[in-house]
Amino acid sequence: MGYMPIIVALSGFVFLFSIYVYNQIKPRKVNLTKTVDLMEEISRERKHLILSYDDSHENSPLAEVANQLKKTSTDRFQSFNKEELLINEIYLAAPEISDKPLSTQIQRLNEQQKQLLRTLRTNSGEYNRFISAPSNKMVASIFGFKTF
């Protein structure tokens, strides 16, 4: 009976610590998910504009970008490198479009995507650092949180 209070106290501490860490991880994960969802919306709209312009104009300046977008099966975020490459190619091709309002709209969406990419990079770094901390790593693995 002498060890029972110690076991109960340690179990309670571990339980409370787990709840605390879980409640610290969850909002960080939600921020990542929100950012990825916003990126998906903008990507879908940008993709629709580019593909519709490319379909209606032969030899358009966006032909190469449109081909890359056709190869992509999803509008969800896939990797930082792929997204940065696509953003840069759109930046180069969009000003050459003859339809200036459309060009402005594509460039605006591209800039929003670039800012969301920066936000995602910042949020994912914070999230990854937090769940990689030795004291938090065990709780993160128990609840199924993985690095982004």
DSSP file with accessible surface (Angstrom, degrees, kcal/mol):
  #  RESIDUE AA STRUCTURE BP1 BP2  ACC     N-H-->O    O-->H-N    N-H-->O    O-->H-N    TCO  KAPPA ALPHA  PHI   PSI    X-CA   Y-CA   Z-CA
    1    1 A M              0   0  204      0, 0.0     3,-0.4     0, 0.0     0, 0.0   0.000 360.0 360.0 360.0 -15.8    0.0    0.0    0.0
    2    2 A G        +     0   0   61      1,-0.2     4,-0.4     2,-0.2     0, 0.0   0.800 360.0  44.5 -72.1 -28.2    2.9    2.4    0.4
    3    3 A Y  S  > S+     0   0  183      1,-0.2     4,-2.4     2,-0.1    -1,-0.2   0.639  92.0  83.5 -90.6 -15.2    3.6    2.6   -3.3
    4    4 A M  H  > S+     0   0  108     -3,-0.4     4,-2.7     1,-0.2     5,-0.2   0.913  89.5  48.9 -59.8 -46.5    0.0    3.1   -4.4
    5    5 A P  H  > S+     0   0   86      0, 0.0     4,-2.6     0, 0.0    -1,-0.2   0.901 112.2  50.3 -62.3 -35.5   -0.2    6.9   -3.8
    6    6 A I  H  > S+     0   0   96     -4,-0.4     4,-2.7     2,-0.2     5,-0.2   0.933 111.9  47.1 -67.0 -43.1    3.1    7.3   -5.7
    7    7 A I  H  X S+     0   0   94     -4,-2.4     4,-2.6     2,-0.2     5,-0.2   0.924 113.8  47.8 -63.9 -43.5    1.8    5.3   -8.7
    8    8 A V  H  X S+     0   0   92     -4,-2.7     4,-2.5    -5,-0.2    -2,-0.2   0.922 112.8  48.8 -63.4 -43.8   -1.5    7.2   -8.6
    9    9 A A  H  X S+     0   0   67     -4,-2.6     4,-2.4    -5,-0.2    -2,-0.2   0.929 113.5  45.9 -64.1 -44.8    0.2   10.5   -8.5
   10   10 A L  H  X S+     0   0  105     -4,-2.7     4,-2.7     2,-0.2     5,-0.2   0.906 112.5  50.7 -65.7 -40.3    2.6    9.7  -11.3
   11   11 A S  H  X S+     0   0   69     -4,-2.6     4,-2.5    -5,-0.2    -2,-0.2   0.911 110.9  49.1 -62.5 -42.8   -0.2    8.3  -13.4
   12   12 A G  H  X S+     0   0   31     -4,-2.5     4,-2.8     2,-0.2     5,-0.2   0.910 110.9  50.3 -62.5 -41.4   -2.2   11.5  -12.8
   13   13 A F  H  X S+     0   0  134     -4,-2.4     4,-2.8     2,-0.2     5,-0.2   0.937 111.6  47.4 -62.9 -45.8    0.8   13.6  -13.8
   14   14 A V  H  X S+     0   0   76     -4,-2.7     4,-2.4     2,-0.2    -2,-0.2   0.918 113.2  49.4 -62.1 -41.8    1.3   11.6  -17.0
   15   15 A F  H  X S+     0   0  131     -4,-2.5     4,-2.2    -5,-0.2    -2,-0.2   0.947 113.6  44.6 -63.3 -47.4   -2.4   11.9  -17.9
   16   16 A L  H  X S+     0   0  114     -4,-2.8     4,-2.5     1,-0.2    -2,-0.2   0.897 113.0  51.4 -65.9 -39.5   -2.5   15.7  -17.2
   17   17 A F  H  X S+     0   0   61     -4,-2.8     4,-2.8    -5,-0.2     5,-0.2   0.916 109.2  51.2 -62.8 -41.0    0.7   16.2  -19.2
   18   18 A S  H  X S+     0   0   20     -4,-2.4     4,-2.6    -5,-0.2    -2,-0.2   0.912 110.6  48.0 -62.9 -42.2   -0.7   14.2  -22.1
   19   19 A I  H  X S+     0   0   67     -4,-2.2     4,-2.4     2,-0.2    -1,-0.2   0.922 112.2  49.9 -64.2 -42.8   -3.8   16.3  -22.1
   20   20 A Y  H  X S+     0   0  137     -4,-2.5     4,-0.9     2,-0.2    -2,-0.2   0.948 113.3  44.3 -61.2 -49.5   -1.8   19.5  -22.0
   21   21 A V  H >X S+     0   0    1     -4,-2.8     4,-2.2     1,-0.2     3,-0.8   0.920 111.9  53.1 -64.5 -41.9    0.5   18.5  -24.9
   22   22 A Y  H 3X S+     0   0   72     -4,-2.6     4,-2.6     1,-0.3    -1,-0.2   0.924 108.2  50.8 -58.3 -43.6   -2.4   17.3  -27.0
   23   23 A N  H 3< S+     0   0   90     -4,-2.4    -1,-0.3     1,-0.2    -2,-0.2   0.648 111.4  49.2 -71.7 -14.7   -4.2   20.6  -26.5
   24   24 A Q  H <X S+     0   0   61     -4,-0.9     4,-0.7    -3,-0.8    -1,-0.2   0.772 114.1  44.4 -87.7 -32.3   -1.0   22.4  -27.6
   25   25 A I  H  X S+     0   0    0     -4,-2.2     4,-2.2     2,-0.1     3,-0.3   0.892 102.3  65.6 -77.6 -42.7   -0.5   20.2  -30.7
   26   26 A K  H  X S+     0   0   89     -4,-2.6     4,-2.4     1,-0.2     5,-0.2   0.893 100.8  47.1 -54.4 -48.5   -4.1   20.3  -31.9
   27   27 A P  H  > S+     0   0   68      0, 0.0     4,-2.3     0, 0.0    -1,-0.2   0.884 111.2  53.0 -64.3 -32.9   -4.4   24.1  -32.7
   28   28 A R  H  X S+     0   0   51     -4,-0.7     4,-1.8    -3,-0.3    -2,-0.2   0.907 110.3  47.2 -65.4 -40.8   -1.1   23.9  -34.6
   29   29 A K  H  X S+     0   0   67     -4,-2.2     4,-2.4     2,-0.2    -1,-0.2   0.891 109.9  53.4 -66.5 -38.2   -2.4   21.0  -36.7
   30   30 A V  H  X S+     0   0   58     -4,-2.4     4,-2.8    -5,-0.2     5,-0.2   0.907 106.2  53.3 -64.3 -40.4   -5.6   22.9  -37.3
   31   31 A N  H  X S+     0   0   72     -4,-2.3     4,-2.2     1,-0.2    -1,-0.2   0.909 109.5  48.7 -60.4 -42.1   -3.6   25.9  -38.6
   32   32 A L  H  X S+     0   0    3     -4,-1.8     4,-2.5     2,-0.2    -2,-0.2   0.936 112.2  48.0 -61.3 -46.6   -1.8   23.6  -41.0
   33   33 A T  H  X S+     0   0   60     -4,-2.4     4,-2.5     1,-0.2    -2,-0.2   0.910 111.2  50.3 -63.6 -42.2   -5.0   22.1  -42.2
   34   34 A K  H  X S+     0   0  129     -4,-2.8     4,-2.5     2,-0.2    -1,-0.2   0.922 111.5  48.4 -62.1 -44.0   -6.7   25.6  -42.7
   35   35 A T  H  X S+     0   0   10     -4,-2.2     4,-2.5    -5,-0.2    -2,-0.2   0.925 112.0  48.3 -63.6 -43.6   -3.7   26.9  -44.7
   36   36 A V  H  X S+     0   0   11     -4,-2.5     4,-2.1     1,-0.2    -1,-0.2   0.901 111.3  51.4 -64.3 -38.1   -3.6   23.8  -46.9
   37   37 A D  H  X S+     0   0   60     -4,-2.5     4,-2.1     2,-0.2    -2,-0.2   0.910 110.5  47.9 -65.4 -42.1   -7.4   24.1  -47.5
   38   38 A L  H  X S+     0   0   81     -4,-2.5     4,-2.4     1,-0.2     5,-0.2   0.907 110.8  52.0 -63.6 -40.6   -7.1   27.8  -48.5
   39   39 A M  H  X S+     0   0    2     -4,-2.5     4,-2.7     1,-0.2    -2,-0.2   0.881 107.6  53.0 -62.4 -36.6   -4.2   26.9  -50.8
   40   40 A E  H  X S+     0   0   40     -4,-2.1     4,-2.6     2,-0.2    -1,-0.2   0.919 108.7  49.1 -65.2 -42.9   -6.4   24.2  -52.4
   41   41 A E  H  X S+     0   0  117     -4,-2.1     4,-2.2     2,-0.2    -2,-0.2   0.940 115.1  43.3 -61.8 -47.1   -9.2   26.7  -53.0
   42   42 A I  H  X S+     0   0   20     -4,-2.4     4,-3.0     1,-0.2     5,-0.2   0.913 113.8  51.7 -66.5 -41.0   -6.8   29.2  -54.6
   43   43 A S  H  X S+     0   0    8     -4,-2.7     4,-2.8    -5,-0.2    -1,-0.2   0.906 109.4  50.2 -61.5 -42.1   -5.1   26.5  -56.6
   44   44 A R  H  X S+     0   0  117     -4,-2.6     4,-2.4     2,-0.2    -1,-0.2   0.931 113.6  44.7 -63.3 -44.3   -8.4   25.2  -57.9
   45   45 A E  H  X S+     0   0   84     -4,-2.2     4,-2.3     2,-0.2    -2,-0.2   0.934 115.2  47.6 -66.0 -44.7   -9.5   28.7  -59.0
   46   46 A R  H  X S+     0   0    1     -4,-3.0     4,-2.5     1,-0.2     5,-0.2   0.919 112.2  50.3 -62.6 -42.6   -6.1   29.5  -60.6
   47   47 A K  H  X S+     0   0   35     -4,-2.8     4,-2.9    -5,-0.2     5,-0.3   0.918 109.3  51.0 -62.5 -43.1   -6.0   26.2  -62.3
   48   48 A H  H  X S+     0   0  131     -4,-2.4     4,-2.4     1,-0.2     5,-0.2   0.926 111.7  47.2 -61.4 -45.2   -9.5   26.7  -63.8
   49   49 A L  H  X S+     0   0   24     -4,-2.3     4,-2.2     2,-0.2    -2,-0.2   0.926 114.9  45.6 -63.0 -44.5   -8.5   30.2  -65.1
   50   50 A I  H  X S+     0   0    0     -4,-2.5     4,-2.7     2,-0.2    -2,-0.2   0.934 114.9  46.1 -67.1 -45.2   -5.3   29.0  -66.7
   51   51 A L  H  X S+     0   0   34     -4,-2.9     4,-2.3    -5,-0.2    -1,-0.2   0.895 113.0  49.3 -67.1 -38.8   -6.8   25.8  -68.3
   52   52 A S  H  X S+     0   0   51     -4,-2.4     4,-1.6    -5,-0.3    -1,-0.2   0.905 113.4  47.0 -68.1 -37.5   -9.8   27.7  -69.7
   53   53 A Y  H  X S+     0   0   12     -4,-2.2     4,-1.2    -5,-0.2    -2,-0.2   0.929 112.9  49.1 -66.4 -43.4   -7.6   30.4  -71.1
   54   54 A D  H  < S+     0   0   23     -4,-2.7     3,-0.3     1,-0.2     6,-0.2   0.881 110.1  51.5 -64.7 -37.1   -5.2   27.8  -72.6
   55   55 A D  H  < S+     0   0  116     -4,-2.3    -1,-0.2     1,-0.2    -2,-0.2   0.854 113.8  43.4 -67.3 -34.5   -8.1   25.9  -74.1
   56   56 A S  H  < S+     0   0   83     -4,-1.6     2,-0.5    -5,-0.2    -1,-0.2   0.591 112.1  57.4 -90.0  -9.9   -9.5   28.9  -75.8
   57   57 A H  S >< S-     0   0   72     -4,-1.2     3,-0.8    -3,-0.3     2,-0.2  -0.977  76.0-139.1-126.8 122.9   -6.2   30.3  -77.1
   58   58 A E  T 3  S+     0   0  179     -2,-0.5    -3,-0.1     1,-0.2    -2,-0.0  -0.522  87.4   7.3 -77.3 141.9   -3.9   28.5  -79.3
   59   59 A N  T 3  S+     0   0  151     -2,-0.2    -1,-0.2     1,-0.1    -5,-0.0   0.895  89.4 178.3  54.2  43.7   -0.1   28.8  -78.5
   60   60 A S    X   -     0   0   10     -3,-0.8     3,-1.7    -6,-0.2     4,-0.2  -0.383  41.7-118.9 -73.2 155.0   -0.9   30.7  -75.3
   61   61 A P  T 3  S+     0   0   44      0, 0.0     3,-0.3     0, 0.0     4,-0.3   0.708 114.8  58.9 -66.2 -15.5    2.0   31.8  -73.0
   62   62 A L  T 3> S+     0   0    0      1,-0.2     4,-3.0     2,-0.1     5,-0.2   0.272  72.7 105.9 -94.9  10.6    0.4   29.6  -70.3
   63   63 A A  H <> S+     0   0   32     -3,-1.7     4,-2.2     1,-0.2    -1,-0.2   0.910  81.0  45.6 -59.9 -44.3    0.6   26.4  -72.4
   64   64 A E  H  > S+     0   0  128     -3,-0.3     4,-1.9    -4,-0.2    -1,-0.2   0.919 114.8  47.5 -67.1 -41.5    3.5   24.9  -70.4
   65   65 A V  H  > S+     0   0    3     -4,-0.3     4,-2.4     1,-0.2    -2,-0.2   0.912 110.5  53.0 -64.0 -41.1    1.9   25.8  -67.1
   66   66 A A  H  X S+     0   0    0     -4,-3.0     4,-2.2     1,-0.2    -2,-0.2   0.901 107.0  52.2 -62.3 -39.5   -1.4   24.3  -68.3
   67   67 A N  H  X S+     0   0   84     -4,-2.2     4,-1.4     1,-0.2    -1,-0.2   0.900 109.9  48.6 -63.3 -41.1    0.4   21.1  -69.2
   68   68 A Q  H  X S+     0   0   53     -4,-1.9     4,-1.0     1,-0.2    -1,-0.2   0.900 111.2  50.1 -64.3 -40.8    1.9   20.8  -65.7
   69   69 A L  H  < S+     0   0    5     -4,-2.4     3,-0.2     1,-0.2    -2,-0.2   0.855 107.1  54.5 -66.8 -34.0   -1.5   21.5  -64.2
   70   70 A K  H  < S+     0   0  110     -4,-2.2    -1,-0.2     1,-0.2    -2,-0.2   0.829 105.1  54.1 -67.6 -31.4   -3.1   18.8  -66.3
   71   71 A K  H  < S+     0   0  175     -4,-1.4     2,-0.5    -5,-0.2    -1,-0.2   0.768  91.4  86.6 -72.8 -24.7   -0.5   16.3  -65.0
   72   72 A T     <  -     0   0   46     -4,-1.0    -4,-0.0    -3,-0.2     3,-0.0  -0.659  61.9-164.7 -81.5 123.6   -1.4   17.1  -61.4
   73   73 A S        +     0   0  118     -2,-0.5     2,-0.3     2,-0.0    -1,-0.1   0.646  69.2  38.4 -83.7 -14.7   -4.3   14.9  -60.3
   74   74 A T        -     0   0   48      2,-0.1     4,-0.1     1,-0.1    -1,-0.0  -0.930  60.6-144.4-136.5 157.0   -5.1   17.0  -57.3
   75   75 A D  S    S+     0   0   29     -2,-0.3   -32,-0.2     2,-0.1   -31,-0.1   0.444  70.2 111.5 -95.0  -3.9   -5.3   20.6  -56.2
   76   76 A R  S    S-     0   0   92      1,-0.1    -2,-0.1   -33,-0.1     2,-0.1  -0.338  84.9 -87.8 -68.5 154.3   -4.1   19.7  -52.7
   77   77 A F        +     0   0   34    -41,-0.2    -1,-0.1     1,-0.2     3,-0.1  -0.381  48.8 171.2 -62.3 132.0   -0.6   20.8  -51.5
   78   78 A Q        -     0   0   81      1,-0.4     2,-0.3    -2,-0.1    -1,-0.2   0.762  57.8 -19.1-113.3 -46.5    2.0   18.2  -52.5
   79   79 A S     >  -     0   0   40      1,-0.1     4,-2.0     0, 0.0    -1,-0.4  -0.979  50.4-119.7-161.1 155.5    5.4   19.7  -51.8
   80   80 A F  H  > S+     0   0   40     -2,-0.3     4,-2.6     1,-0.2     5,-0.2   0.913 113.2  51.7 -63.0 -42.3    7.1   23.1  -51.3
   81   81 A N  H  > S+     0   0  122      1,-0.2     4,-2.3     2,-0.2    -1,-0.2   0.914 109.8  47.4 -64.1 -44.9    9.3   22.6  -54.3
   82   82 A K  H  > S+     0   0  126      2,-0.2     4,-2.3     1,-0.2    -1,-0.2   0.918 114.4  47.1 -62.7 -43.6    6.5   21.8  -56.7
   83   83 A E  H  X S+     0   0   19     -4,-2.0     4,-2.6     2,-0.2    -2,-0.2   0.918 112.2  49.0 -67.6 -42.0    4.4   24.7  -55.6
   84   84 A E  H  X S+     0   0   70     -4,-2.6     4,-2.4     2,-0.2    -1,-0.2   0.905 111.3  50.4 -63.7 -39.9    7.3   27.2  -55.7
   85   85 A L  H  X S+     0   0   94     -4,-2.3     4,-2.3    -5,-0.2    -2,-0.2   0.931 112.0  47.0 -63.3 -44.2    8.2   26.0  -59.2
   86   86 A L  H  X S+     0   0   18     -4,-2.3     4,-2.4     2,-0.2     5,-0.2   0.919 111.2  51.4 -64.6 -42.9    4.6   26.4  -60.4
   87   87 A I  H  X S+     0   0    3     -4,-2.6     4,-2.4     1,-0.2    -1,-0.2   0.927 110.9  48.5 -59.9 -45.2    4.3   29.9  -58.8
   88   88 A N  H  X S+     0   0   87     -4,-2.4     4,-1.7     1,-0.2    -1,-0.2   0.903 111.0  49.6 -64.4 -40.3    7.5   31.0  -60.5
   89   89 A E  H  X S+     0   0   36     -4,-2.3     4,-2.0     1,-0.2    -1,-0.2   0.886 111.2  49.3 -66.9 -37.3    6.4   29.7  -63.9
   90   90 A I  H  X S+     0   0    0     -4,-2.4     4,-3.0     2,-0.2    -2,-0.2   0.900 107.2  55.8 -67.7 -39.4    3.1   31.5  -63.6
   91   91 A Y  H  < S+     0   0   59     -4,-2.4    -1,-0.2     1,-0.2    -2,-0.2   0.883 111.9  43.7 -58.2 -37.5    4.9   34.7  -62.6
   92   92 A L  H  < S+     0   0  130     -4,-1.7    -1,-0.2    -5,-0.2     4,-0.2   0.877 121.8  36.9 -75.4 -37.2    6.8   34.5  -65.8
   93   93 A A  H >< S+     0   0   11     -4,-2.0     3,-1.3    -5,-0.1     4,-0.3   0.829 101.3  70.2 -88.2 -32.8    3.9   33.6  -68.1
   94   94 A A  G >< S+     0   0    0     -4,-3.0     3,-1.7     1,-0.3    -1,-0.1   0.861  92.3  56.6 -60.9 -40.3    1.0   35.5  -66.7
   95   95 A P  G 3  S+     0   0   58      0, 0.0    -1,-0.3     0, 0.0    -2,-0.1   0.756  99.7  62.8 -64.6 -17.5    2.2   39.0  -67.8
   96   96 A E  G <  S+     0   0  137     -3,-1.3    -2,-0.2    -4,-0.2     2,-0.2   0.508  76.6 112.8 -85.3  -2.2    2.3   37.8  -71.4
   97   97 A I    <   -     0   0    1     -3,-1.7     6,-0.1    -4,-0.3   -37,-0.0  -0.478  64.9-142.5 -71.4 138.5   -1.4   37.1  -71.6
   98   98 A S  S    S+     0   0   91     -2,-0.2     2,-1.1     1,-0.1    -1,-0.1   0.808  87.6  77.3 -72.2 -28.2   -3.3   39.4  -73.9
   99   99 A D     >  -     0   0   71      1,-0.2     4,-2.4     2,-0.1     5,-0.2  -0.698  67.1-169.6 -85.8  98.3   -6.3   39.6  -71.6
  100  100 A K  H  > S+     0   0  120     -2,-1.1     4,-2.7     1,-0.2     5,-0.2   0.872  80.8  52.1 -64.7 -40.6   -5.1   42.1  -69.0
  101  101 A P  H  > S+     0   0   95      0, 0.0     4,-2.3     0, 0.0    -1,-0.2   0.932 113.2  46.3 -61.8 -38.5   -7.9   41.6  -66.4
  102  102 A L  H  > S+     0   0   21      2,-0.2     4,-2.7     1,-0.2     5,-0.2   0.915 111.5  51.7 -66.7 -41.7   -7.4   37.9  -66.5
  103  103 A S  H  X S+     0   0    4     -4,-2.4     4,-2.5     1,-0.2    -1,-0.2   0.924 110.8  48.3 -59.7 -43.7   -3.6   38.3  -66.2
  104  104 A T  H  X S+     0   0   87     -4,-2.7     4,-2.4     2,-0.2    -1,-0.2   0.908 111.6  49.8 -64.0 -41.7   -4.1   40.5  -63.2
  105  105 A Q  H  X S+     0   0   63     -4,-2.3     4,-2.5    -5,-0.2    -2,-0.2   0.919 111.7  47.5 -65.9 -42.3   -6.5   38.0  -61.6
  106  106 A I  H  X S+     0   0    0     -4,-2.7     4,-2.5     1,-0.2    -2,-0.2   0.924 113.0  49.2 -64.8 -41.6   -4.0   35.1  -62.2
  107  107 A Q  H  X S+     0   0   57     -4,-2.5     4,-2.3    -5,-0.2    -1,-0.2   0.886 110.4  51.0 -65.5 -37.7   -1.2   37.2  -60.8
  108  108 A R  H  X S+     0   0  112     -4,-2.4     4,-2.4     2,-0.2    -2,-0.2   0.934 112.2  46.0 -64.4 -45.5   -3.3   38.1  -57.7
  109  109 A L  H  X S+     0   0    1     -4,-2.5     4,-2.4     1,-0.2    -2,-0.2   0.893 111.6  52.7 -63.7 -37.6   -4.1   34.5  -57.1
  110  110 A N  H  X S+     0   0    0     -4,-2.5     4,-2.3     2,-0.2    -1,-0.2   0.899 108.8  49.5 -65.7 -39.9   -0.5   33.5  -57.6
  111  111 A E  H  X S+     0   0   67     -4,-2.3     4,-2.3     2,-0.2    -2,-0.2   0.902 110.2  50.6 -66.6 -40.7    0.6   36.1  -55.0
  112  112 A Q  H  X S+     0   0   75     -4,-2.4     4,-2.6     2,-0.2    -2,-0.2   0.918 110.4  50.2 -61.4 -41.5   -2.0   34.8  -52.5
  113  113 A Q  H  X S+     0   0    2     -4,-2.4     4,-2.2     1,-0.2    -2,-0.2   0.902 109.1  51.7 -63.3 -40.0   -0.7   31.3  -53.1
  114  114 A K  H  X S+     0   0   74     -4,-2.3     4,-1.9     2,-0.2    -1,-0.2   0.913 110.9  47.2 -64.5 -41.2    2.9   32.5  -52.5
  115  115 A Q  H  X S+     0   0  103     -4,-2.3     4,-2.3     1,-0.2    -2,-0.2   0.900 111.6  50.3 -68.5 -39.5    1.9   34.2  -49.2
  116  116 A L  H  X S+     0   0   27     -4,-2.6     4,-2.9     2,-0.2    -1,-0.2   0.864 107.1  55.3 -65.1 -33.5    0.0   31.1  -48.1
  117  117 A L  H  X S+     0   0    6     -4,-2.2     4,-2.4     2,-0.2    -2,-0.2   0.913 108.0  48.4 -64.8 -41.2    3.1   29.0  -48.9
  118  118 A R  H  X S+     0   0  123     -4,-1.9     4,-2.3     2,-0.2    -2,-0.2   0.919 112.4  48.9 -62.4 -43.9    5.2   31.2  -46.6
  119  119 A T  H  X S+     0   0   62     -4,-2.3     4,-3.1     1,-0.2     5,-0.2   0.920 111.1  50.0 -61.4 -43.4    2.6   30.9  -43.9
  120  120 A L  H  X S+     0   0    0     -4,-2.9     4,-2.9     2,-0.2     5,-0.3   0.906 109.1  51.4 -62.7 -41.7    2.5   27.1  -44.4
  121  121 A R  H  X S+     0   0  106     -4,-2.4     4,-1.9     2,-0.2    -1,-0.2   0.926 113.7  44.8 -61.8 -43.0    6.3   26.9  -44.2
  122  122 A T  H  X S+     0   0   92     -4,-2.3     4,-2.2     2,-0.2    -2,-0.2   0.947 116.2  45.3 -66.0 -49.0    6.3   28.9  -40.9
  123  123 A N  H  X S+     0   0   30     -4,-3.1     4,-2.7     1,-0.2    -2,-0.2   0.889 113.1  50.1 -64.2 -39.4    3.4   26.9  -39.4
  124  124 A S  H  X S+     0   0    7     -4,-2.9     4,-2.9    -5,-0.2    24,-0.3   0.884 109.4  51.8 -69.5 -35.3    4.8   23.6  -40.4
  125  125 A G  H  X S+     0   0   20     -4,-1.9     4,-2.4    -5,-0.3    -2,-0.2   0.931 112.4  45.6 -63.7 -43.7    8.2   24.5  -38.9
  126  126 A E  H  X S+     0   0   76     -4,-2.2     4,-2.3     2,-0.2    -2,-0.2   0.934 115.0  47.6 -64.3 -45.0    6.6   25.4  -35.6
  127  127 A Y  H  X S+     0   0    0     -4,-2.7     4,-2.5     1,-0.2     5,-0.2   0.935 113.1  47.8 -61.6 -47.2    4.4   22.3  -35.6
  128  128 A N  H  X S+     0   0   37     -4,-2.9     4,-1.2     1,-0.2    -1,-0.2   0.896 112.0  49.4 -64.3 -41.4    7.4   20.0  -36.5
  129  129 A R  H  X S+     0   0  173     -4,-2.4     4,-0.7    -5,-0.2    -1,-0.2   0.908 111.7  50.1 -62.6 -41.4    9.6   21.5  -33.8
  130  130 A F  H >< S+     0   0   40     -4,-2.3     3,-0.9     1,-0.2     6,-0.2   0.937 113.8  41.8 -65.7 -46.7    6.9   21.2  -31.2
  131  131 A I  H 3< S+     0   0    8     -4,-2.5    -1,-0.2     1,-0.2    -2,-0.2   0.656 111.1  58.7 -78.8 -10.4    6.1   17.5  -31.8
  132  132 A S  H 3< S+     0   0   58     -4,-1.2    -1,-0.2    -5,-0.2    -2,-0.2   0.561  76.7 112.0 -90.3 -10.1    9.8   16.7  -32.2
  133  133 A A  S XX S-     0   0   30     -3,-0.9     4,-2.2    -4,-0.7     3,-0.8  -0.397  79.0-120.9 -61.9 138.5   10.6   17.9  -28.7
  134  134 A P  H 3> S+     0   0  122      0, 0.0     4,-0.7     0, 0.0    -1,-0.1   0.869 110.8  47.4 -53.5 -40.2   11.6   14.9  -26.6
  135  135 A S  H 34 S+     0   0   69      1,-0.2     4,-0.4     2,-0.1  -114,-0.1   0.799 119.1  40.0 -73.4 -25.8    8.9   15.5  -24.0
  136  136 A N  H <> S+     0   0   15     -3,-0.8     4,-2.6    -6,-0.2     5,-0.2   0.652  95.9  80.1 -94.8 -18.2    6.2   15.9  -26.6
  137  137 A K  H  X S+     0   0  127     -4,-2.2     4,-2.3     1,-0.2     5,-0.2   0.892  92.4  49.0 -59.6 -42.9    7.3   13.3  -29.1
  138  138 A M  H  X S+     0   0  105     -4,-0.7     4,-2.2     2,-0.2    -1,-0.2   0.937 112.8  46.7 -65.0 -45.2    5.7   10.4  -27.1
  139  139 A V  H  > S+     0   0    0     -4,-0.4     4,-2.1     1,-0.2    -2,-0.2   0.918 111.9  51.9 -64.3 -41.7    2.4   12.1  -26.7
  140  140 A A  H  <>S+     0   0    3     -4,-2.6     5,-2.6     1,-0.2     4,-0.5   0.912 111.0  47.2 -61.4 -41.5    2.4   13.1  -30.4
  141  141 A S  H ><5S+     0   0   82     -4,-2.3     3,-0.6    -5,-0.2    -1,-0.2   0.877 108.9  54.4 -70.1 -34.8    3.0    9.5  -31.5
  142  142 A I  H 3<5S+     0   0  111     -4,-2.2    -1,-0.2     1,-0.2    -2,-0.2   0.915 113.6  41.9 -62.8 -41.4    0.4    8.1  -29.2
  143  143 A F  T 3<5S-     0   0  104     -4,-2.1    -1,-0.2    -5,-0.2    -2,-0.2   0.409 118.7-110.2 -89.6   1.8   -2.3   10.4  -30.7
  144  144 A G  T < 5 +     0   0   46     -3,-0.6     2,-0.4    -4,-0.5    -3,-0.2   0.668  61.2 153.9  85.1  16.7   -1.0    9.8  -34.3
  145  145 A F      < -     0   0   24     -5,-2.6     2,-0.3    -6,-0.2    -1,-0.3  -0.663  20.5-172.9 -80.1 130.7    0.5   13.2  -35.0
  146  146 A K        -     0   0  154     -2,-0.4   -15,-0.1     1,-0.1    -5,-0.0  -0.857  31.5 -88.8-120.8 159.2    3.2   13.0  -37.6
  147  147 A T              0   0   93     -2,-0.3    -1,-0.1     1,-0.1   -23,-0.0  -0.266 360.0 360.0 -65.3 152.3    5.7   15.6  -38.9
  148  148 A F              0   0   85    -24,-0.3    -1,-0.1   -23,-0.0   -20,-0.1  -0.763 360.0 360.0 -95.2 360.0    4.5   17.7  -41.9
